């Protein structure tokens, strides 16, 4: 193929163009193409027919400024499909894997068309060769790979503005675009599984009733389906194999247009709901040295990835085969450009960083002042959006809960595990539960970080749903085709007497109560609460705690079987939390006296009303704990009404109410989820397996 091949753009001679911005940029008169590669010897721009089947022109990019290769095509228009072929040394043992026979996606492509067709031709080496990845494959891969698309779309945002909810008023709802909509009866058939379906009226109405302020979407940047999954008839449902950091995943676009994503964001904003994206900048979908050559590997393998053994192997802190090298300035630039693009152009409100410890690795170890973390903190665009870290990875020293700097929030797995263990009845957990109820200060109270730094979760996409958590003592991942070896084994779950589905009324009642207790604990805890989509309506996955490949009813929210009573209870919890500022404070509570009244900001109580001593905290029989919460002692103007919370994971017990209020109003009893507020004075019996919430009763109301 040569530049002389006839095509729609034949006869339009390329001109030098400019080295910025990276990617393909349409300015109304033509398109500028710019690509980074430090080690390439030659770069070719390949243009394709509208259906992507035919390469119709190949243009050498002869202009190079530093490590940026560029050219301009006057007259080129949005919609043009393109890719790159990059020439250079093929010396895997030195980290170079250039192979111009492989068509490469533009790392800055704003839209990607087509899906990867798995073939040995997409490999840079000869599959089956005795030399493995040291061999060289000369087959053209263009027929099998997606194409980059020139975009020129603009979106009429109108008066769109970010809701910008304070963290103290934030309720996060983690959802999957397809999972939340595929079985929703109110979503149009043609919109199910898409951005437009996600932002349809029935879904927004449901989220609004729950009091959700932010949807956190599992990966929506373009990703690929792993070959081993395709061979099993499965897909990469969760999407943690990104191949395009600027492009939305095509399967979520019902009309193949970027405005669909923008329309989703604007509709959520209009409803007062922020959009947070789960992003995967720790690795790419190209895998290890035996993976495909689709983009970064063929453009400049030695620059984009962290390499070992002189360059042949990949550092694998992610468990996916490779690790992007954010220590390289141009890789860091790509990630920062991507983040800013989604904020400035697509108006998203924040990011949840998958395996974020990888992003903070300086060499092999984690550094809270690593280049990426510092770059985000100083960036005027990114410093104002919500930033959430998954504070672990699979490398040495990768568990870093509490180790990220302000303004990062962090998923708190200690909250998840300790709350589960307390309600399961594990002995000696009450002291740990107490720490989680107050925002895990031992982890997060440093560097002027607020209590909202702890993202409190009971469940997430990775693990059991809430229904499965109380219905299964062990995982059931057989459908994944890995012999039930995948997924976590230690789930701190309980089947309440029967494994899986049952019709036994007593077991169903116990499971329902356990879920209400878990949810109530989430909503009365200091920190930032997060719900998993479907937990509020009793969604289950049949015990599958790793449904990463289940783009089917296993992984989709089961709307037809929705438990509307549970949804109403969650909405009540959300409203209760919103009405009581002391449940969602910015400052940590340490039992210090408040200047306003001399009372401690938090007082722990045994059922008899006395403060627990060291023996109580460590006793395996200490299953009922009360805490009285007031405003932060460091806020002299904190005049919020106090709240008294009781969590009883044991048998029924006589409860003495604090004398700090003459009368108390019981506003929540998980054993009676529909009960109206009820006044009490002095004491009452705390039911077995219950969460009770009291506020001072209005004058004159006694019980």
N, C-alpha and C positions, 0 to 999 in steps of 0.2 A: 504494500500500500504506500502510495506517495502523495505528496501535496498536489499533484496534478490531476488526481482522480476527480471526475465531475461530481458535483453535488449542488445543493441549493445555494451554497456559499462559494461555489467555484468561481474564480475570477476576482474574488475579494482578497486582496493581498494583505497579509498581517503587517502591522506596524509595531514598533517597539513596545508601546504601552508604558506602564509604570509598575513599580514593585509593591504598591499598596492600593487599596486594601488587599489582603490575601483572599483567594477564592475568585469567583467569577462575578464581576460587578457590571450591571447594565446602567448606563447613564442617559438613555433616551436616543442615543445615536450609534451605540455599539457596545461591545462587551470587552472589559479588560480581564485578562486571566493572569493570576499570579500564584506561584507555587514555591514553597520552601523545600530545598534539598541541598544539604551541605556537601554530600559526597557524590552526587550524580555527575556523570560526564556529559550527558546529553538528555534533554527532555523533549517529548513530543506531545502536543495537544491533539486528541483524536475526537472528531465530530461524528455524530451518528444520525441516522435517519430518524424520523419522528416515532417510528415503532421500536427503535433501539436495536433492530436486527442487523443493520448494515453500517459498517464504518465507511463513511463517505469522504472523509478528508483527514489527512494527518499532517500537522503543521509543526515544524521544528521551532522550539522556543529558543531563539539564539541570543536574546538579551538576558543578561544576568547582572543584578546589582547585589553584591555580597553573595548571599546564599539564596536569593529570591530570583526565580526564573519567571519571565513575564512576556506577554505580547497582547496586542489589542486587535480585535476584529471589528472594523467599522461596518455597520449594517447588520451585525448579528443581533438576534432578538431573544427575548425571554422564551423559554420552552425548548431551546436548543439542548439536545443531549450531548454529553461529552464525557471524556475520561482522559487519563494520562498514561503514557508509556515512558518509563524512566530507565535510561541506560547507565551502566556503571559496572564495577567489578562484582562478580559473583564468587565471593570468598567467605562462605559461612563461618569458617573457623576464625575469621577476623571481624565478623559481625556484618559483612556486606552481603545482601541478598537481592541485588538488582537483577531483574529479568524482564526485558522489554516485551516479551511475549505475553505478559500478564497485564490486562487493562486494570487501571487503578482508579478508585474513587477519589475525588477531590476531598481532602480533609475538611475543607471549608464549604462544601456543597450545602446550599440552603434547602434543596429538595433532592430526593433520590427516587428514581423510578425503576420498578422491577424488583424482583427478589432473587436472591442467590439460588442458582441451580447447581446443586452439588455434582461435581465432576472432578476427576483426577486432574483435569486441565487447569483448575484454579490453584493447583499446588506449584510452587516454584521449583520443586524437585520431582524426580520420577518416583511415583509411588511404587513400592515393591523392590526398588533397587537395593542391592547389597550395601551401597554407600549411603542409603537413607537420604537425609537432607543435604548431604554433600554433593549429591547428583544434581543434574540440571534438566529441567523439562522445557522443551521448545514449543509446546502446543499453545495456540492462541486461546486465551480464556474469555475473550469478549462476548461470546455467545452465552456465557453462563453467569456473568456478573451484572449487578445493577448498574445503572448509569447515573452520573451526576446531571443535574438539570439547572440551566441558567434561569434565575427568577428575576422578576421585575415588579412583582406584586406589591402594592401598598394597601393598607387597610384603613378605612375611615373610622378611626377610633372614637371620634366625637368627644363627648365629655367624660370618657373613661378615666377613672382615677382609682388607684389602689386603695382598698379598704384600710390598710395599715393599722390593723388591730394591735393594741398593746399585748405583750405576751401574757400579762396578767388576765387578759380577757380572751385568750386563744383556746380553742378546742380544735385539735387536728383530727382529720378523718382520712386514714390511709386507704386508698382505693386503686383498683385496676380499671383502666378504661373499658375493656371488654368485660371483665368480671362483674362489674357493677351493673352493666346495662344489658347483657345478652339475654337474660331471662326476666327483665322487668316488663310487666304487662303494659305499662303506660308509655313505653318508648316505642316509637314507630319501628316496624321491621327493618326498613332500609337504613335506619340510624343506629340500630343496636351495634355495640362494639366500636363506636366511633366517638370522636370528640364532640360532634354535634349531639349525639345521643346522650352523652354524659351530661351536657349542659341543657338538656331538655327540661321542660317545666315539671314533670313528675319527679325527676331526680332532685332538682333544686328545691322543690317543695318539701321533699323528705328531709333533706339536709337542713333546711331552715327550721323545720319543726324540732329537729334534734339540737339546735343551737350551734351547729358546726360553723366555725369561722374560717377554716382553711381546709382545702382538700390537698392531700399529699399523694401525687400520682406516681405509681410504679413507672419504671423507665418508659419515656415516650420519645426519646431520641432514637433515630433509626438503628435497628439491631438485626442480627441474623439468627437463623435457626441452626443449632449445632448439627453437624452431620450425623452423629450417633443418634440424635433424637429423630431426625428425619427418617433414618433407616428403621426406626421402631414405629413409625407412623405418628410421632409426637412432634411438638414444637417448643420453641423457647418462649413459653407463655409469659414469664415474668419480665423478660427483656433485658437481662443483665449481660448482654454481649453486644455492646454498642459498636457500630461501624461508621456512624456519622454524627458528630457532636453538635452540628448546627441544624440538622434536618429532622422534622418530625417523622415518626414511624409511618410508612405508607399505609399499612393495614388499618390504621386508625382514621384515615381520611376517606370519607364516603364519596367525595367528588374529586379527590386527588389534588386539592387546592390548599395552599397555606392559610387562606382566610378562614378555613374551618377551625384551625387551632385558635386563631385570634378571636373568632366569634365566640368560642367556648370561654375564653378568658374574660371577654367583655360581659358575657351573660352572668358568669360567676361574680364578677365585680359588682354588677348592678344589684345582685342579691346580697351583697355584703360579705362575700366569701372569697378568700385569697386562694391563689393557686401556687402550690409548692411542687417542684419537680424532683423526683428521685434521680440523681445523676451518677454516672459511672465513669469517673475520670481516672480510676486507678489502673484500668487495663482496657484493651480493645478486644473485639471479637475474633482477632486473627490467631489466638491460641499460641501454643509453643512452637518450637522449630519444625514440627510436623503439621502445623496448621496452614491455612490457605494464604496466598498472597493477594490481598484485596485492596490495600491502600498503604498504610503506614510502613509496613514491612518492605514493600517494593519501592516506596518513595525515598526512604532513608532509614533503614532499619537501625543503624548504629546511633542515630540521633533520637529516634522516637522511643526506644525501649531500653530498659536497664538490662545489661547483658553480663554474663559470667563466663568463665572458662575461656578467656581471651576474646569472647564475642559470640561463640557458637550457641551457647545456651542462654535462656532467659531467667532473670530473677523472677521468682514466683511467690510473691507475698500475698497473692490474691486467690490462689487455688484454681486459677483459670488458665494458667500456662504462661502468662506474660505480665509485665508491670510497666506502665508508661513511665518515662523518665522526666518527671516534673522538675528535676534539677537542671535540665537543658533549657536555656532561655526561650527557644522557639517552641518547644512543647508547652512550656508554661504560658507563653503568649497565646497559643492556640486555645488552651483551657480558659484563660481569662477572657479572650475574645468571645468564646462560646458563651460563657456565663453572662457577659455584658449583652450579647445579642438577645438572649432569652429575656433579659430584663428590659432593655431599651426598646427592642423591636417587637417582642412578643408579650411584654407587660407582665411577666410572671413575678411573683411576690417572694420567692425564696427557693432554697434548694436543700435537699437532704443528700448528703454525700455518702455513697456506698463505700464501705471499708475505708473510712476516712483516715485511719492511721497510716495507710500507705501514702496518702498525700502529705503527711507530715514526716516522712522518713528522710533524713539527711544521711545519705549513704545507707547503712543498714539499720541505724537506730532512729527512734522517733524524737523529733525536736519540735516543741511548741512554737519555735520561731523559725521553722522551715520556710523556704522561699515561698511556697504556695500559700501557707497560712498568713504570712506577712503581707503577701501581695493582695490578698482579699481584704485584709483589715485596713489597708491604706487606700483601697480603691473607693472613690467617692460614689460610684454607682452601686457596688456590691455591699458596701458597709451599711447600707440602709435597708437591705432586705433580710428576711429571716434565713439563717444559716444553721443547719442541723447536721451534726456528725454522727455517723455510726462509728463509735470509738474503738474499733478493733479491726484487725486483719489476721491473716494466717501466718505471718512471719514472726521471727523471734521478738519477744517484747511487744507484741502487737496489741495487747489488751490495755487500752489507755483511758478507761472511764474516768472522767473528771480531769483529764490532762489537757484538754483543749482550751485555748485562750478565749476571753470575751471578744466578740459577741456570739460565739458558737453555743448552740444548745447541743445536747447529746442524748441519744437514745439510752435509757437507763435500764439495762437488763437486770440489775440488782433489784430494782423495784419489781419488775416482772416476776422474778424467781422467789423473792421473799414474800410477796403478797400471795402467790400461789401456795407456797409452803405453809404459811400461817393458816389459810383457810382449809388446806388439806388436813390440818391437824398435826403437822410435824412438831415435835417437842423442841423447846428452847429457841423458838423463832421470834418471840414477841419483841425482844430488844432490837432485833434487826428490822422488824416491821415498824417500830417506832421511828427509826432513822428514815425509812422510806416515806412515812407520813409527813415528815418535815422537810422533804426535798433533798434528802441525802447530803446534808451539809458536810459530812466528813469527806465527801468527794468533791463537792462543788463550791464550798464557801472559801474561796481564795481568789486573789487577783481581781477583787471587786465584782465578782460574778454574782448575778441575782439567783434567787431560788428557782426562777423559771428556767434556769439552765438545764434542769432535769426534765427530759421528756419522759413522762411516766406512761408506761404501756403494760397492758395485761397480755396482749397478743399482737402479732404483726403478720404480714404475709408469710414470713419464714417461721413456721411452727403451727401448732394447733390453733384452730379457731376457738372461740370461747365455748361453744357448744361441745366441740370435741374434747376440750380440756376437762370437762366434767363427765364425759361419756366414755373415755378410753384411758386405760392404764398404760397402753403401749401404742406405738405408731403402727399404721397400716398403709405402707407405701408401695404395695405390690404393683399397682397400676403403673408405676414409674419404670418398671422393667429392670430394676437393679437388685432384685432379690430381697427387698426391704432393708437393704444395708444403708441406704441414703437417709438423710435427715437426722435430727437429734434423737438420742435415746433417753436422755434425762430431761423429761418435760415437766416434772413436778405436777403430774396430772392425776386424776382419780376417776374411776368409772362408777363410783357410788354403789358398787355391788354387782353390776352386770356390764360386761364389755359390749359397747356399742348400743344399737337401737334396742328399745324395750317398750312394752306397753304397761309395765308395772306402775301403778299410780304413785306408790310411795317413793320409788326411785325417781320418777319424773319430777315429783314435787321437790325432792332433795336437790336434784340437779338445777331446777329453776331457782331455788333459794340460793344455792352456791353461786350461780351466775349473778344474781342480784347483789350478793355480798361483795363479790369481786368488783363489780361495776361501781357500787357505792364507795368502796375503798379508793378506787381510782379518782372519783370526783371530789372526795373530801381531802385529798392529799395536796400538799404544797407542791408546786411544779407546774409543768405544762402537760395537760392530759392528751392522750392520743387514743382514738378508737380505730379498730380494724373494721372496714366495711363489711357489713353483714352480721357482725356480732350483736348488733342492736335488734335484729329480727330473728335470731336463733339459727343462723346459717352454719352448716357443718360441711365437712369434706370427707366424711366416712372414715375419719381417723388418719387421713393423709396429712402429715405435718411437713411435707416438702413438695407442694403441688406446683413446682416451677415449670413443669412440662405439661400441665393438664389444662389445655385450652378447650374445655368441655364442661359438662355439668359438675364435675368434681371441683373445678376451680372457680366456677361462676357462682355468684350469690343466688341462693335459692329463693327468689321472690315469691313463687307460688305457695311456698310453705311458710311465709313470713309470720312471725309471732308479733302481732300488733300490740299486744299487751306489754311485751317486753320493750318494744319501741317507745311506747308511752311512758314506761318507767324510766328509760334512759333520758327522754325529753324532760321528765320531772327532775332527775338528778342534775341535768345541765342547767335548768332554770334555778334550782336551789343553789348551785355553785355561783351562778351569776348574781343572785340576790344577797350573797354573803361574802363581802370583800375579804374577810379574814381567812377564807379558804383559798385565796389566790393572791397571796402577798408577794411582793418583790423581794423583800428582805428575809433573811433566814431568822428562825426563832430558836433561841437558846435558853429559854427560861429566865431571861433577865427582867428585872423590875421595870415597869413603865413609869416614866416621870409623871404621867397624868393621874394615875391612881395608886401607884405603888405595887400593883399586882404584876405577877410575872406574865410575859407574853404567851407562855404556854405552861400549863400545869398538868402533870401526869397523875392519874388517879387509879387506885384499885377499885373494885366494886364497892368496898365499904367506905369509899370516899377519902381514904388516906393515901399519901404519896407512896409509891412502891420503893422499896429499898433494894440494895444489890442482890439480896437473896431472891426477891420476887423476880427481878429481871432475868435471872438465870434458872429459875425453877421451870421444869418441864410441865408443871401444872398451871402455870400462869397463862391462861388462855383468854382472859377478858381484861381489856385495857381501855381506860377512858382518858381523853385529853381535852382540856379546856383551852381554847385558843382565843387570844386577843390580838390587837394590833401590834405590829413590830415595835419593840422597845426603843429602837433608834429613830422612830418617827414621833416626835413630841405631839404632833397634831392628830395622831391616830385615835379616832373616836369611834371606830366601827363597833357594832354590837358583837359581843363574844358568842362563841358557839361551843357546845359540849358534845363530844362525839364518843360513842362507845362501840367497840368492836369486840364481839363475843364469839369466839370460835369453840367455846365449850358448852356445857350444859346451862340450863336456866339458872340464874343467880339473882339474889336480892341486890338491888342497885341503890346506893345512897347518892342523891343528887348534890352537887356542890352548893355551898351556902353563899357563894358569891352572887347569886341571884335569889330573890325571894321565891319566885315562881319560874318554872321552866315550861316551854311549849315543845312537845315532841312533834317535830315536823317531818321525820322520816323514820319508818320502821320497816326494814326489809322483809320481815315475816308477814307484814300486812301492807303490801305495796300500794293499795288504793285507799288506805286509811287517811282520814282528814286529820289536820293538826289537833293535838290533844294536850291540855294543860296538866301539869303535875307539880306537886310540892313535896319536898322531903325525899321521896323515893318511890320505887316501883320494882317489879320483877323484869329483868332483862331476859327476853326469850333466848333459848338456845339457838346458836348459829344465826346471829343477827348483827346488823349495824343499826344503831340508833343515833339520831341527830336532834339535839335540843337547842333552842334559842331562848333568851329571856322572854317570858310571857308578858304581854301587855298588862298594865296595872288592872287588878280586879279579877283576872282570870286565874283560878286555882283548880287543883284537882285532888 
